[in-house]
Amino acid sequence: MRWAATAWAAVSIAASTMPICAAAATLRIRVLDLAGRPLKDAVVYAVPDSPVPSTKPRTAIIDQVHRQFAPQVNVVQVGTYVDFPNSDNILHSVYSFSPAKTFVLRLYAGRTEPPIRFDKPGIVVMGCQIHDSMIAWLLVVNTPYFGKTGADGSVVLRHLRVGHYRVHAWDVGMRKASPPHNLPIVAGAPPRQITFRLKAGRMPQHGPTMPGMSAHHGM
């Protein structure tokens, strides 16, 4: 699988006049490409200087529907358990050899496989051994403050505590997230708005090739 060698981001900040409470703040983020077009399903996340302890185990679901992962792009916090149900009437075998998480779920249907814990930050690219057109991306981040952009390229991160944050954006085709933007959240200050402009690589048309394995078709 071929990825772009570099990713570039330009950031602009604007202040709003709306008030915020001292205990929590709202951050509005918009992600555009270099031509100014909104990027849907881009991932944004804000990493605080002071870690935020997780109060309970987090869970997420990446389904398999009509020979596609659903959702195709997702983001979770480190320590999250991800369930991979198979809602198709055919067998799938989900796998990844990404450094952030390597695993193989043998051929199965329904919900026979237990959830997988993602305990390391990074980009996880997943495929199916049977259907090489299936591909999904999971960004694992060290923060509870994250989200995906909508069709207008925007997302809102809520309930940020007072402190300093490193804000990143990432889109499919990028080897890593954008350089951080350092943002202070000060008690009593107005909400902030950030705009990222990203240059991402070409989206792969098929899943990753796992060493020692080959994809099969037509099942």
DRENVEXNU-215298 format. One record per residue: x, y, z of N, C-alpha, C in turn. Coordinates in steps of 0.05 Angstrom, whole numbers, plus 5000, padded with zeros to 4 digits. Layout:
<nodes>
XYZXYZXYZ
...
</nodes>
This chain:
<nodes>
501749765000500050005000501850255000
501050444983502750684980501450914993
503051055008502151295023503651535014
502551775019504052015014506352045033
508552155024510952165041510752375062
509252595056509052815075506252905078
505753055099503153175103503653455113
502153655103502553935110500054055121
500354215141497954345152498454635158
496554805152496655085160494355135179
494755285200492755315221492155615224
489655675226488755955233486855935257
486856145273485256145298483556395298
481056365307479256585310477856565336
477456785350476056785376473156855372
471356725387468556785387467856955411
465557085410464757255433463057105452
462456855447460656705465462156635491
460856655514462256585540462456285544
464356215561464655935569464855925599
464355695610464655665639467655615645
468355665670471155645678472055355679
470255165682471054885686471354735660
469954825639470154675614469754865591
470954795568470854975545470154815520
469354955499468654845474470654935452
471554745436473454805415472154725388
471854915370470754865344473054845324
473054625308475254575289474054525262
475354635242474554585214477054485199
476654285182478854175166478254205137
480054335122479754375094482154265079
481854215053484154145037485454405027
487654385011489154625004487554804985
485454694972483754854955481454984970
481254934997479155055013476654885014
476754645004474354465005474354325032
471954285044471754145070472453845067
473853745087474553465087472753315107
471153125097469352975114470952735125
470252665150471452435164474352475170
475352715171477952775181477852755212
479952665224480052635253481452875265
480352975286481653185302481753105331
483853185345484053115373485853315388
485253355413486653545430487953395453
490553405455492053265476492753465498
491753425523492453615544495253555555
496553765566499153735578498953555603
496653575617496153405640494353175633
495152925635493452705627490752695641
488752615626486052585637485552295643
485352215668484951925674482251825663
482251575654479851455644478251345667
475651405668474051325691472951045687
472650955663471650685657472550585630
472650325625473550225599471750335577
472950425555471450515533471050295512
468850305498468350105477467550235451
467950105429467250205403466549965385
465150015363464349805344465249885316
466549695302467049725274465749475261
463449525248461849305236462849245208
461849025197462348945170459748905156
459149095137456549095124456949135094
455748955078455948965049458848965040
460448805053463348775046464849035049
464049185069465449435076465449465106
467549595116467649655145465849895150
464549895173462650115180463050185209
464250415215465150615196467950545185
468550665162471150615149473450755163
472750985175474751145190473751185219
475451135238474551165266476851255283
476251355307478251445326477451365354
479351265370478751175397481051265415
480451265441482551325461484051065467
486651105474488250875482486850725505
486750455503485450295522482650205515
481650305492478950245483478749965472
476549825479476049565467474249595443
475049485421473549505396472449235388
469849235383468448995374468248995344
468648765331468548745302466348545294
463848615297461748425289461648405258
460648175249460348125221457348115215
456248325203453348335198452748225170
454748145155454248025128453447735131
452347625109451647345109453947175097
456347285097458747145088460847175109
462947015107465047025127467047245121
468247355143470347555140472647475159
475047575153477347535170478847795172
478447935194479648205198482448175208
484248345198487048335207488348615204
490548645218492248875216495148795223
497048915209499848875216501149145223
499449345229500449615236502049595262
504249755265505749755290504149815315
502049985312500350055335498649815344
498049635327496549395334496649185312
497648955319497748725300495848505311
494048415294492148205302490948075277
489847835282488347695261485947565273
483547625262481147495269480447285247
480647035254480146825234477346835224
476746695202474146695189471946665209
469946845209467746835228465346985217
463146935229460647085223459347165250
457647365249456247445274458147585293
458047505319459647625340461147415356
462447235342463847025356466547105366
467647325355470347415364470147615387
471847585407471847785430472948055421
472148275434473248535428476348545431
477548715417480448755418481149015432
483049005450483849245464486149385449
485749635443487849795430489349955451
491749865457493149975480495650135473
495850215447498150375438497250585418
498150835421497251035402498450995374
497051085354498051055327495851005307
496650975281494750915260494650615255
492250505256491850215251490250185225
491450055205490150005180489249715180
486749665173485649395175484549315148
484549055143483448935119482148675125
481148545103479948275105481548085087
482247855098483747665083482147565059
479547575060477847465039477147665017
476847915026475948125007477948355008
479648364988481748564989480848854983
478348894976477249164973476449285000
476349115021475649215047478049345061
477749585070479849725084478649925104
479849945127478950125148481350245162
480950485174483050615189482050685217
483750635236483050695264485450855275
484851105284486951265297486551245327
488651145341488551115370490151345382
488751495400489951745410490051735441
491951895452492351915481490752145493
488152145487486452365498483552285495
481752385513478952335509477552555492
479152755483478052975468478652925438
476652815424477152755395474452745381
474552745354472152725338472752715309
470652665293470952655263469252885251
470252995230468853215217466453115201
464453285199462153225182462553305154
460353315138460553385110461653665105
461153845125462154115123465054155133
466353925140469053935149469454025177
467354045193467554155220466853955241
467853995265467253835288467554005313
466153935334466254095359467253905381
469353985395470353845419469353985443
468053845461466753965484468053885510
467554035531468253965558471253955562
472754115548475654125552476254275578
477954155595478654275620480654505615
480754685634482754905632485554785632
487254895614489954795612491054845584
493254725578494554745552494154495536
493654525510493054295492494754315467
495354075456496554045430494353935411
493454095392491254015375492353915348
491353685339492253565315489853505296
490453475271488453385251489853165234
488152975226489252755209487052665190
487952595165486152505145487352255132
485552085122486451835108488451915086
490651765085492751815066495151955078
494852045103497152175117498551965134
501151965133502751775149502551835179
502152085185501852165213500152415215
499352485239497652725242499252975237
497753195234499053455228500753535252
502653715247504153835269502253955289
502953955315501054055335500754355335
498354435341497854725347497554745377
499154905390499054945419496855145426
494955055442492655225448492155235478
492255465491491455485519488455515522
487355375541484555415549484555555576
483755805577483955965601481156005612
481055995638478456035651477356315644
474756315635473456555629473956665601
475756535586476356625558474156525539
473756655517471756565497472556315484
470756165472471455925457473255995434
474755795425476655835403475755675379
476555765356476055625331478655595316
479155345307481655285292480855185265
482355265244482055165217484655035208
484454775201486754635190486554625160
488654645146488754595117490854375113
489854145102491453905100492053835071
494453735067495153605042495653315048
493753145040493952865046494652705021
495452455025496152285002493652154990
494252004969492151854955491051634972
488351604972487151384988487551124974
488650924988488950654976486250534968
486250374947483850254937483449964947
485349864963485049594973486349575001
485749365015486849325042489849275042
491049275065493949225068494548945061
496948905050497948635044499448525068
498448315080499748215104501948015096
504348035108506547855100505647565104
506147405083505547125085502647055079
501047255072498247215066497547325039
495447225027494447325002491447355004
490247554990487447594991486047414971
483547334977481947164960479447324952
478247244931475947394920473547214917
471147354917468747214909467247074930
468147064955466746924976464647104988
</nodes>
